[in-house]
Amino acid sequence: MTDAPENTLTIEPVGPAVPPSGRRRAKRAMPSDPRRSPETIADPSPDVAAGEAPPRTGNAVSIAGGVAVLRAALRNVPNSPGVYRMLDRKGDAVYVGKARNLKSRVQNYTHPAGLSNRLRRMVAETAILEIVVTGTEAEALLLECNLIKRLMPRYNVLLRDDKSFPFIHLTDGHQFPQLTKYRGARDKGGAYFGPFASAGAVNRTLITLQKAFLLRSCSDNVFANRTRPCLLFQIKRCSAPCVGRIEREDYAALLDQAQGFLAGRSGDVQQRLAAEMERAAEMLDFEAAALVRDRIRALSLVQGHQDIHVPGIVDADVIAAYQAGGQTCVQVFFFRGGQNWGNRAYFPRHDRQLGVEEVLTAFVGQFYDNKPKPPLVLLSHPLVEQGLVEEALSLGGRRVVLSVPQRGDKKKLVDRVVLTAREALGRRLAESASQRLLLDGVASAFGLEGPLNRIEVYDNSHIQGSNPVGAMIVAGPDGLMKNAYRKFNIRSIDRSHDVDPHPASAVASATLSRGAGEGLEDAAASPLARIAGEGAGGRSPTAGEGLQRSAEEPGRAGGDDYAMMREVFRRRFFRALKEDPERERGMWPDLVLIDGGQGQLTQAQATLGELGIGDVAIAAIAKGPDRNAGRERFFLPGRPGFSLEPRDPVLYFLQRLRDEAHRFAIGAHRARREKAIRGSPLDEIAGIGARRKQALLHHFGSARSVARAGVAELERVPGISKAVAKKVYDHFHADG
């Protein structure tokens, strides 16, 4: 789904933002969709002059304050279709909605007596209203879906879908086109077939297509440099066009058959192959007949995986939802060329009181925001404003039909998909229930109060201090939260070789691998920044040393696990203090679990104490004697080490968390080590990019030869000027 045109001139931030409060936000409930509220209600309340601060109760924004902001905004809101965004006092999106008449819709929220508790809280949190005027309501719907996926407002139905779908790509521009898997923007030439629900589905299909049509899968570079057939030719999965084992015309015939099969003409293709097999048998060419027979079997194998097949459905998506326990599962089945290319389950986040029709409506709009749309979408439930959604999906392309079958084969197909959604939701609810029992068991074993909703597990990985990496994994009621995983490239070794006269500011601005620490430059001079920067990766300061460290004694982590743990904890919780000091954004853990013993626990405690954090539960898990699984020892502050019963499910759960952190840390370390191995000394020279590096290596053959070259020799390389040659020479001869 493409973005609707956005008139940025019409974005109107109105009403002042209220200063941050110290009060924590209560848990929110979301019983209804504000777009369902009446659009014509009288306006009995007095206006508030634009620019005045909204009324407040204590330090918390009141419902009256939110209403005042919206009333002030009404003076600038037109009677036009568009999108409105409600922002809180921090500038974060609270809700994004669309309307045929913006003024009428915003006016609904100014009458709290007619709103649900959820909407009253939403209005109370609103400090700024922004609007975007669009040409039509359909364009407003497109823009609304795009903004919801981008801003993730907490009062909207949210589809967390950060994965693209793989396709089969048949390249062009070559005498012998390539058949390969493709993921990403479809901006390359050729034909695309899909989408497939998973990488496994497309890989299985590719293997069977190679057996059936013998098309090459190698890259153009490999193709051009082959001198003899590869293994795929030996196992009858390629026709070896790279070495002339097949003529261009015969390869084109195979290509045409493959395109016909992928386009849904599998019956015609099989009939032609069967006729070809019979002709070969009649000519007593039984070897050729056997080869064609194997190709027919491969096609039958592909079709055997299509366990759902409905006559009359060529290109279509089937979307069905099932709701239970306040949660919704949405199953999407992909049919292309009359074949089922797999399915995927989604669990959108929404208010427990929202109906399945409203959830499905939000899902369809967000799902097709960045995905190709088929001409037909079969649904299990009618959508809210289904005609409008259909019009929006059809903008800028071919017409898309949304249909809710009532009888026949299509109805049976949809019912089957609903049953699949029901089973998937049942499994998820069962897993969530067992996960909650395990989390409660951990809280009981460690003597913690209240439910655990976020457990963070930490581990380090390195080889004798080289390429050290810290890792953090996160687990919650829904299992492992992989989108919250973080890795920390230990920086202290690098700093030990290049002393920074201002270590505090250097470390305060250090970032996590996924952008942590942005915007900390202004805090570098604060006491908190000095704590965060002190000793990252070095030894712990003694009581007499305080928190100061001179530039002449930089910290070096090396193989020191304690120093690495201190750096990881400083960076992780310094960021939390800066970005979520009120602990409202879910960034703070209920329990921190360290892979280590009493020493690691003591270091982590000291680091948190330096940062002024004393209310985060922390524990350490150490392997037992002989590092045997099942005999782990657990350490808590102020308690002697203890073990759990060998067959305790809580012990198995904690072992899995520890092993997952270990796996993630090792993977991050290996990736960093491989990157270092592949690196070149030329990468360290400022001003030497990929092209100049390539030119130097092509000319001299290796980086070592570049280092030995003189300035005159370097100047003879194409693209290397005198200044660049001097810079390269000075880099390798800094000692004169």
C-alpha positions, 0 to 999 in steps of 0.5 A: 500500500503506497502512502497517501499524499500528505499536505505537510502545510496543514499539520497544525500542532495546537495547544501547549505541551504540559511539563512532564509529571512524576506520576506513573501512568496507570495500566490502560484498557482499550474497550472501543474504537473512537471512530465508532463514536457519534459525530454530531454532539452539541458543544456545551462546554466553554472554549479555551483560548488558544495558547493557554495552558490546559487545566491540570490536577496536581502534576497529572494532566486531567481530562479537562486539560485534554478537552481544553487542548482539543477545543482550542484545536477545533478553531483550526480544524477544517471540515475536510477528510484527513488524519489526526494525531494525538500526542502526549506531553513527551511528543509521542503518538497516543492515537492516530485516526482518520475521518471524513470530517475532521472537525466533527470527529475531533469534536466527539472527543470534547464530550468526556461524558459520552466516552468510554474509560479508555477514551477518557484516558486517551483524551487526558493524555493528549497535549498536542493535536496534529492534523493532515488534510487529504483529498479523499477519505480513502487517501486518509485511510491509507495515510492512517495505516501508514502512520500507525505502523510507523508511530505505533500509537498505544491506543491503536490496534497494532500489527507488529510485522517487520518481516518481508515475504520471500519470492521466487525471482526469474531473472532477465537480461541473460541468455540463460536466466537464473531461478532464485529466491529473492527478498526485498524491493522488487526493483530488479528486472524479471518475473516474480512469483509469490509471496511465500509465507516462509523461507522454508516454503520457498526453499522447498519449492525451489528445490523441486522446481530445479528438479522439474525444470533444470534451471540454473540457480548460480550467480552470473559471476559463477556462471561465467567462470565455470569450466565443468558442470557443478554438483547440481548437474550430477544430481539432476537439478541443473542442465549445466548451461554454463558449459554448453550441455544444453542449447539456448532453444532447449533452455528457453523451452524449460524456462517457458514450462517453469513460467507456465507452472508458476503462473498456474498452468500446471495441468498444461505443463504436466500434459506436455511432459507426459506426451514427451515421456511417451514419445521418448519411450516409443523411440526406445529412449528409456533414459530420456523417458526416465528423466522426464518421468522424474520431472513429472514426479517433482511437479507432483511433489510440489502439488502434493504440498498444496494441501488446500486447493479450491477451483476458481481461486487463482491469485487471492489471499484468504484472511480469517480471524478468530477471537478468544480470551481477549486476543485475536489470531489472524491467519493469512493464506497466500494463493498464487497461480492457483497454488497455495504458497503457505500461511502465516499467523499474526497476533495484533495487539489491541484492546480486549473489548474490541470486536473481531470486525474492528480488529480485522479492519485495522489488520487489513489496512496495515497488512497491505501498507507495504505488501503487494495486493492480490485482485481478490481477498477472501475474509472471514468477517465483514470489515467496518467500512468495507467499501472504503477499505476496498477503495483505498486498497485499489488506489494506484493500481488494479482493483482489489475485491474484498469478499466474505463468502457465504456458501460454496467452496470458498466458504469452506476454504474460509472456514478451514482457515478460521479453524487454523486461526482457532488452533493457533490461538489456542496454542498461544493461549496455552503457551502464555498460561504456562509461561505465566506459571513459569514466571510466577515460579521464578518470582516465588523461587527468588522471593520477589513480589508481584508478577514478572513481565520482563526478565533480562539475561546478560552474558559476555563472549570473547576469545582471550579478550579479543572481539569482546561482546556483551549480550542481553536477551529478554523474556516475558509472558509471551516468551522470548522478545527477540525484538528487544535483544541487544548486543554491546560491542565492548569499547574499552579495549579500543579506548585503552590504545587511544586515550580520550582526555574526556573519557566521560563524554566519550563513554556517555555518547557510546551507543548500543548496536541498535542506536542506543544512547542517541542524544546523550551528548548534552548529559556528558558533563553531568554526574550521571555521565561521569558515572556512566563513563567511569571505568568502562571495561576497567577495574572497579574504583575503590572507596578511596578512589571515588568515581574519578579516573585519570586519563593516564590510567585508562580502563582495559577490559581485555579478558576481564569478564567483570570489567565487561559486565560493568561496561554493559550494565553502565551503558544499558541502564544509563540509557534507561535512566536518560530515555525512560526515567519515569519507567513508563515505556516498558524499558525497565526489567522486573528481574536481571539475570546474569550468567555468572557467579557471586563475583559477577553479581557483586560487580553488577550490584556495584554498577547499579549502585553507582547509577543510583538504581537500587530497586531492580531485582538481580540474580546470578546463575552459575554452573554447578560442579564440573559445569554440569547442567541441572546442578546450577547455583543461584546467587541473590544479594544478601542470601547464600547461594542455593540450588533448585530441585533437579526436576523443577520446571523453573530450573529448566526455564532458567536454564533455557534463558541462560542458554539463549543468552549464551547462544546470542552472545556467541553469535554476536562475537562470531559475527564481530570476529569474522568482520575483523578477519575480513577487514583490511588495513586500508579500511583504517585510512580516512578518505579511502572508500570502496572504489579506491581500496579496490583500485589499490588492491587490483594494482598491488595485489594485497594490502601488504604490497600497498604498505610497502609502496612508495608515494610515486608508485601509489600515484600511478594507481588510477583514482589516487591523487598526490594528496591521497597517495601521501595520506596512504604512505603516511598511514603505513610509515607513521614512525618515519 
